[in-house]
Amino acid sequence: MKSGKNFAVLNSMAVFVFAAGCTVGPKYQRPSAPVPAKWDVPEPWRESTPKEGVPKGEWWGVFQDEELNALEKQTLDANQTIKVAVARLEQARASAAVQIAAQFPTLSTAPAAQRQRVPTLHPGAGPVAVGPVTVNNLSLPFQAGYEVDLFGRRRRSIETAQASYQASAADLENVRLVITSELAGDYFTVRQLDTELGILNRTVETLQKGLQLVDSRHKGGVASGLDVAQEETLLNTTRTQAILLQQQRKQFEDAIAVLVGKPAPDFRLPPRELNAEPPGLDAGLPSDLLERRPDIAEAERQMAVANAQIGIARAAYFPSLNLFANGGWQATDIAKLLNVQSTVWAVGADAAEAVFTGGSRRAQTQFAKADYDASVAAYRNTVLAAFGEVQDDVTGLMILDQAFHSQEQAVDAARRTLNISTDRYTGGLVNYLDVVTAQQTLLNNEQQLAVIRGQRLVTSVLLIKALGGGWDASSLSAVHVKTKLREVVAP
């Protein structure tokens, strides 16, 4: 059919003009960011223990805690914040697909059938009416259109959508990292509180026995009422601390419930004292961080989006070209609708150019450039913040490691002091105030040791988070919407 030939000619013209088109706007190049040569950490600390890289994927497995592993799995499956990020990623993928679909011609049809009663004239007697007649009007039209991408506006739009899709993918990974690290931090904090509660409960038992001993000595006239009051005061103070810690533990337990997607009243985490040690971690080189943090990757992709927007704004200075073709069949009898004599067609093209916009195009271009400059500054700020986080956590682990060993010695010394004070009191060499003071000192030092132990693990979690949780920006290369035939022809 002639109409088919015309459609083929139109399509060939579109391909030729598209291939001859150019893409306006700056070519994207990743801006530089200040990168230190190494972390500010003393060498002896680095060499003290073997270090390992952050494991990829389920990074929390490095702590070798089965209960934590189970909670992290529940979080990935049921956390609502992660589900929101997943939905946002699907939206970004769909937006990219919409922009890609715009590079293909459009084809539409609008079949119509009409039966109409109209007046008519006698064919040979001049303007003499011979009565009305009823006629049919049947049509089966097709319309094809294609906007030629002469100056790359559509290509820049696709580039924007693809970069936004990758930014959403990086955002999802960042959300997962933040949520899973928050869960691990809260989990180890709960275990730290369990350890402190264990210390307080054991101290209460010891003080109860001590109070019985002092009370019996008081009744025997050996000890004074002051000794009883001092021991009783310390006993009740210790009980109060345990009660208050229960409230604090409940708050962290409820926070974990939210993270794993369960109602707080239905969630319970059985108490268990902390006995884990922080894993050996290698922070690597600062330059590696640019490819290991999903938030840095997201900021970099946002720069690509902003750069493409400049091209879209500049394309508005140039004319647009639209190709169109209409074809189909039109007849008064359905039996003759698809005859060659009933064929109708038309082809054409139109160009449009805004002659006067009152400075709107210039303002749009300036807006896009300013947005790009802002995205560059945001990217560099994200990089600087990442270096700061890693440096803080590396330094924190070093300090906490030193403090932990020092505090262990303090606990041993406090325990020896209590034993000596108790023996001297039993021998009548000192009053009971020395024993009470030694008991309080030992309790304080044991609690401080538990706090430092918990802080070491929480800081290890923060360091893994700051290092990107084993993620690699190279995985974003697979996040790309590709044109598939079945998707192109799907309604």
Secondary structure in CASP SS format (residue, H / E / C, confidence):
PFRMAT SS
TARGET T0000
AUTHOR 0000-0000-0000
METHOD secondary structure of the structure
MODEL  1
M C 1.00
K H 1.00
S H 1.00
G H 1.00
K H 1.00
N H 1.00
F H 1.00
A H 1.00
V H 1.00
L H 1.00
N H 1.00
S H 1.00
M H 1.00
A H 1.00
V H 1.00
F H 1.00
V H 1.00
F H 1.00
A H 1.00
A H 1.00
G C 1.00
C C 1.00
T C 1.00
V C 1.00
G C 1.00
P C 1.00
K C 1.00
Y C 1.00
Q C 1.00
R C 1.00
P C 1.00
S C 1.00
A C 1.00
P C 1.00
V C 1.00
P C 1.00
A C 1.00
K C 1.00
W C 1.00
D C 1.00
V C 1.00
P C 1.00
E H 1.00
P H 1.00
W H 1.00
R H 1.00
E H 1.00
S C 1.00
T C 1.00
P C 1.00
K C 1.00
E E 1.00
G C 1.00
V C 1.00
P C 1.00
K C 1.00
G C 1.00
E C 1.00
W H 1.00
W H 1.00
G H 1.00
V H 1.00
F H 1.00
Q C 1.00
D C 1.00
E H 1.00
E H 1.00
L H 1.00
N H 1.00
A H 1.00
L H 1.00
E H 1.00
K H 1.00
Q H 1.00
T H 1.00
L H 1.00
D H 1.00
A H 1.00
N C 1.00
Q H 1.00
T H 1.00
I H 1.00
K H 1.00
V H 1.00
A H 1.00
V H 1.00
A H 1.00
R H 1.00
L H 1.00
E H 1.00
Q H 1.00
A H 1.00
R H 1.00
A H 1.00
S H 1.00
A H 1.00
A H 1.00
V H 1.00
Q H 1.00
I H 1.00
A H 1.00
A C 1.00
Q C 1.00
F C 1.00
P C 1.00
T E 1.00
L E 1.00
S E 1.00
T E 1.00
A C 1.00
P C 1.00
A E 1.00
A E 1.00
Q E 1.00
R E 1.00
Q E 1.00
R E 1.00
V E 1.00
P E 1.00
T E 1.00
L E 1.00
H C 1.00
P C 1.00
G C 1.00
A C 1.00
G C 1.00
P C 1.00
V C 1.00
A E 1.00
V E 1.00
G E 1.00
P E 1.00
V E 1.00
T E 1.00
V E 1.00
N E 1.00
N E 1.00
L E 1.00
S E 1.00
L E 1.00
P E 1.00
F E 1.00
Q E 1.00
A E 1.00
G E 1.00
Y E 1.00
E E 1.00
V E 1.00
D C 1.00
L C 1.00
F C 1.00
G C 1.00
R H 1.00
R H 1.00
R H 1.00
R H 1.00
S H 1.00
I H 1.00
E H 1.00
T H 1.00
A H 1.00
Q H 1.00
A H 1.00
S H 1.00
Y H 1.00
Q H 1.00
A H 1.00
S H 1.00
A H 1.00
A H 1.00
D H 1.00
L H 1.00
E H 1.00
N H 1.00
V H 1.00
R H 1.00
L H 1.00
V H 1.00
I H 1.00
T H 1.00
S H 1.00
E H 1.00
L H 1.00
A H 1.00
G H 1.00
D H 1.00
Y H 1.00
F H 1.00
T H 1.00
V H 1.00
R H 1.00
Q H 1.00
L H 1.00
D H 1.00
T H 1.00
E H 1.00
L H 1.00
G H 1.00
I H 1.00
L H 1.00
N H 1.00
R H 1.00
T H 1.00
V H 1.00
E H 1.00
T H 1.00
L H 1.00
Q H 1.00
K H 1.00
G H 1.00
L H 1.00
Q H 1.00
L H 1.00
V H 1.00
D H 1.00
S H 1.00
R H 1.00
H H 1.00
K H 1.00
G C 1.00
G C 1.00
V C 1.00
A C 1.00
S C 1.00
G H 1.00
L H 1.00
D H 1.00
V H 1.00
A H 1.00
Q H 1.00
E H 1.00
E H 1.00
T H 1.00
L H 1.00
L H 1.00
N H 1.00
T H 1.00
T H 1.00
R H 1.00
T H 1.00
Q H 1.00
A H 1.00
I H 1.00
L H 1.00
L H 1.00
Q H 1.00
Q H 1.00
Q H 1.00
R H 1.00
K H 1.00
Q H 1.00
F H 1.00
E H 1.00
D H 1.00
A H 1.00
I H 1.00
A H 1.00
V H 1.00
L H 1.00
V C 1.00
G C 1.00
K C 1.00
P C 1.00
A H 1.00
P H 1.00
D H 1.00
F C 1.00
R C 1.00
L C 1.00
P C 1.00
P C 1.00
R C 1.00
E C 1.00
L C 1.00
N C 1.00
A C 1.00
E C 1.00
P C 1.00
P C 1.00
G C 1.00
L E 1.00
D C 1.00
A C 1.00
G C 1.00
L C 1.00
P H 1.00
S H 1.00
D H 1.00
L H 1.00
L H 1.00
E H 1.00
R C 1.00
R C 1.00
P H 1.00
D H 1.00
I H 1.00
A H 1.00
E H 1.00
A H 1.00
E H 1.00
R H 1.00
Q H 1.00
M H 1.00
A H 1.00
V H 1.00
A H 1.00
N H 1.00
A H 1.00
Q H 1.00
I H 1.00
G H 1.00
I H 1.00
A H 1.00
R H 1.00
A H 1.00
A C 1.00
Y C 1.00
F C 1.00
P C 1.00
S E 1.00
L E 1.00
N E 1.00
L E 1.00
F E 1.00
A E 1.00
N E 1.00
G E 1.00
G E 1.00
W E 1.00
Q E 1.00
A E 1.00
T C 1.00
D C 1.00
I H 1.00
A H 1.00
K H 1.00
L C 1.00
L C 1.00
N C 1.00
V H 1.00
Q H 1.00
S H 1.00
T E 1.00
V E 1.00
W E 1.00
A E 1.00
V E 1.00
G E 1.00
A E 1.00
D E 1.00
A E 1.00
A E 1.00
E C 1.00
A C 1.00
V C 1.00
F C 1.00
T C 1.00
G C 1.00
G C 1.00
S H 1.00
R H 1.00
R H 1.00
A H 1.00
Q H 1.00
T H 1.00
Q H 1.00
F H 1.00
A H 1.00
K H 1.00
A H 1.00
D H 1.00
Y H 1.00
D H 1.00
A H 1.00
S H 1.00
V H 1.00
A H 1.00
A H 1.00
Y H 1.00
R H 1.00
N H 1.00
T H 1.00
V H 1.00
L H 1.00
A H 1.00
A H 1.00
F H 1.00
G H 1.00
E H 1.00
V H 1.00
Q H 1.00
D H 1.00
D H 1.00
V H 1.00
T H 1.00
G H 1.00
L H 1.00
M H 1.00
I H 1.00
L H 1.00
D H 1.00
Q H 1.00
A H 1.00
F H 1.00
H H 1.00
S H 1.00
Q H 1.00
E H 1.00
Q H 1.00
A H 1.00
V H 1.00
D H 1.00
A H 1.00
A H 1.00
R H 1.00
R H 1.00
T H 1.00
L H 1.00
N H 1.00
I H 1.00
S H 1.00
T H 1.00
D H 1.00
R H 1.00
Y H 1.00
T H 1.00
G C 1.00
G C 1.00
L C 1.00
V C 1.00
N C 1.00
Y H 1.00
L H 1.00
D H 1.00
V H 1.00
V H 1.00
T H 1.00
A H 1.00
Q H 1.00
Q H 1.00
T H 1.00
L H 1.00
L H 1.00
N H 1.00
N H 1.00
E H 1.00
Q H 1.00
Q H 1.00
L H 1.00
A H 1.00
V H 1.00
I H 1.00
R H 1.00
G H 1.00
Q H 1.00
R H 1.00
L H 1.00
V H 1.00
T H 1.00
S H 1.00
V H 1.00
L H 1.00
L H 1.00
I H 1.00
K H 1.00
A H 1.00
L C 1.00
G C 1.00
G C 1.00
G C 1.00
W C 1.00
D C 1.00
A H 1.00
S H 1.00
S H 1.00
L H 1.00
S H 1.00
A H 1.00
V C 1.00
H C 1.00
V C 1.00
K C 1.00
T C 1.00
K C 1.00
L H 1.00
R H 1.00
E H 1.00
V H 1.00
V H 1.00
A C 1.00
P C 1.00
END
